[in-house]
Amino acid sequence: MDPIPEEARSGLERLIKEDLRGATVSSCAAAVDEDGRIYFDEITLRRQDGREVVVAAGTRHAWPVVLLEINTGSGWRDMTAREDYQEDLAELTAEPWRPDPPEPWDRE
């Protein structure tokens, strides 16, 4: 699988931020420990398009990160740019459109 070019990744990051900026919290599982610290086992967001995503803990190169899981209707899976933003990715990585040269015409 070819890597996603940096410019396309930046465009996807902007789109994902816009999607999440408009999302609302539909459910969460909060816990308070004996010291008063607040933890969340799960935070579920409903995007403006109606799809639900869960904010989940994970690791990337042995570092803790926050990732998104999406409800596909038949279960949950990690969100990916290639699956969940494939149309946007195709637009961001497409060759620029160049119109065909005009048909030659007869001057006689």
CORKALIN-V930277 format. One record per backbone hydrogen bond with DSSP energy under -0.5 kcal/mol. CO is the residue of the C=O (numbers start at 1). NH is the residue of the N-H. If there is no record, write none. Layout:
CO & NH
CO & NH
//
This chain:
5 & 9
6 & 10
7 & 11
8 & 12
9 & 13
10 & 14
11 & 15
12 & 16
13 & 17
14 & 18
15 & 19
16 & 20
17 & 21
18 & 22
20 & 23
24 & 26
24 & 46
27 & 44
28 & 30
29 & 41
29 & 42
31 & 39
33 & 36
37 & 33
39 & 31
42 & 29
43 & 55
44 & 26
44 & 27
45 & 47
45 & 53
46 & 24
47 & 50
51 & 47
52 & 71
53 & 45
54 & 56
54 & 69
55 & 43
56 & 67
58 & 65
60 & 63
63 & 60
65 & 58
67 & 56
68 & 79
69 & 54
70 & 72
70 & 77
75 & 72
77 & 70
80 & 84
81 & 85
83 & 86
85 & 89
86 & 90
87 & 91
88 & 92
89 & 93
90 & 94
91 & 94
//
